[in-house]
């Protein structure tokens, strides 16, 4: 399964998640508000899109309405208070992905 992780800048949360789960899924990460924001091509590549906050899901719906309707987009509800590869962030990501795994596996 191809999973695209998205956060605001693609520096901490989504980048950590993509590296953490690359053995479990084919992963990529992207940001919404960085120099090279997420593209339509990246969204098309993904089987599932995982955002870190609900606001990011709304932003994807605005920017890419067609792809938004075609993709399973899950929000992990992880605030932007963590650093790249921070142990607490890694633990939260593991727990949340384990919770969502039944949903992801049915995709």
C-alpha positions in Angstrom: 0.0 0.0 0.0 1.2 3.5 -0.9 0.7 6.0 1.9 1.3 9.8 1.7 1.8 11.6 5.0 1.1 15.3 5.0 1.7 18.0 7.6 2.3 21.8 7.3 6.0 22.1 6.5 7.1 18.4 5.9 9.8 18.9 8.5 8.7 17.0 11.6 5.5 15.0 11.7 5.0 13.8 8.1 8.7 13.3 7.5 9.1 11.2 10.7 6.0 9.1 9.8 7.2 8.4 6.3 10.5 7.2 7.6 9.0 5.3 10.5 6.6 3.3 8.4 8.6 2.8 5.2 9.0 -0.9 6.1 5.3 -1.4 6.5 4.1 0.7 3.5 5.5 2.4 0.5 5.7 5.9 1.9 6.2 9.5 0.9 5.7 12.8 2.8 4.7 16.3 1.8 3.8 19.6 3.3 1.0 22.1 2.6 2.8 25.4 3.3 6.4 24.8 2.4 8.5 25.8 -0.7 7.4 22.7 -2.6 3.8 22.0 -1.4 2.0 18.7 -2.1 1.1 18.1 -5.7 -1.8 16.5 -7.5 0.7 13.9 -8.8 1.6 13.0 -5.2 -2.0 12.6 -4.3 -2.7 10.4 -7.3 0.2 8.2 -6.3 -1.2 7.4 -2.9 -3.6 4.7 -2.0 -4.2 6.5 1.4 -3.4 10.0 2.5 -2.7 10.7 6.2 -2.8 14.2 7.5 -1.7 15.2 11.0 -4.5 17.7 11.7 -8.1 18.1 10.6 -7.4 21.6 9.1 -5.0 19.9 6.7 -7.8 17.7 5.4 -9.9 20.8 4.7 -7.0 22.4 2.9 -6.6 19.4 0.7 -10.3 19.5 -0.1 -10.0 23.1 -1.2 -6.9 22.7 -3.3 -7.7 19.3 -4.8 -11.4 18.7 -4.8 -11.4 15.9 -7.4 -8.6 13.9 -5.8 -10.1 14.6 -2.3 -13.3 12.8 -3.3 -11.3 9.8 -4.7 -9.0 9.2 -1.8 -9.2 7.9 1.7 -7.9 10.7 3.9 -7.4 10.1 7.5 -6.4 12.6 10.2 -4.2 11.5 13.1 -5.0 14.7 15.2 -1.3 15.2 16.1 -0.6 18.9 16.9 2.5 20.7 15.5 4.4 20.6 18.8 7.0 17.9 18.1 10.4 17.8 16.6 11.7 15.5 13.8 12.1 11.9 15.2 11.2 13.0 18.7 10.5 9.8 20.8 7.1 11.1 21.9 6.1 11.7 18.3 7.2 8.3 17.3 5.2 6.6 20.0 2.1 8.6 19.1 2.5 7.8 15.4 2.9 4.1 16.1 -0.2 4.0 18.3 -2.3 6.0 15.9 -1.3 3.9 12.8 -2.0 0.7 14.8 -5.5 2.1 15.5 -6.1 3.0 11.8 -4.5 -0.1 10.4 -7.9 -2.0 10.0 -9.2 0.9 8.0 -6.0 1.1 5.9 -5.9 -2.7 5.3 -9.4 -2.6 3.8 -8.4 -0.1 1.2 
